[in-house]
Amino acid sequence: VRVITPFEDEGWVVAEMDGKRGIAPCPYLVKMEFPNQATGGAGSDYAERSKKEEIIQRQQEERIRETEARKLKEEEEREATRQEQENVDNERLRQEVEDAMKANGFSPSKADAKGSDDVGKGLEMDRAKEKLLPADCTAAWDFEAAGDDELSFKEGETLVLLERDQDEGWMFAQKGAQKGLVPCTHLMNKIVPRDKE
């Protein structure tokens, strides 16, 4: 192959072979010599420059891959840190809720020990249960009345539920000779109907 001159596109040359001319890629030519020039002239310099540029390009691509891998690792580390912080926040919130429940007479540990679905959820009153009133219901937690219209009770005491109050989540109940409003959240989710006279 006889190299005539560098082509306008970098990495290619105009060459002649068996009387035919065309363009050829430099990486496919082992040695290039331009007419009337000794080995190591412009042709060989051009090929060498093309090889160097190819090496540089490969190095740049490798650096790009390394940068992308580093960014991916940093993102994974940030996500792990965020997840860890979220777990810490959730645990702190759970503890705050549990402390608040205990301060208001709740005892989650006792509910777990009893292992019953009747405890911990509170009384879920619906129309079917309402038709069974009056009915006995056991207190799941202590409750201290905050007003004259409310009824105080202790965990384990039996209350007689008389009717549903107009305020959602409250029942009108009786304990002995006392009557008043009680919160459903402090009652077991189980009632025993009384014989209606």
Beta strands, then each sheet from edge to edge (+ up, - down):
strand 1: 2-6
strand 2: 12-17
strand 3: 20-25
strand 4: 135-139
strand 5: 158-164
strand 6: 170-175
strand 7: 178-183
strand 8: 187-193
sheet 1: 1+ 2- 3+
sheet 2: 7+ 6- 5+ 4- 8+
end
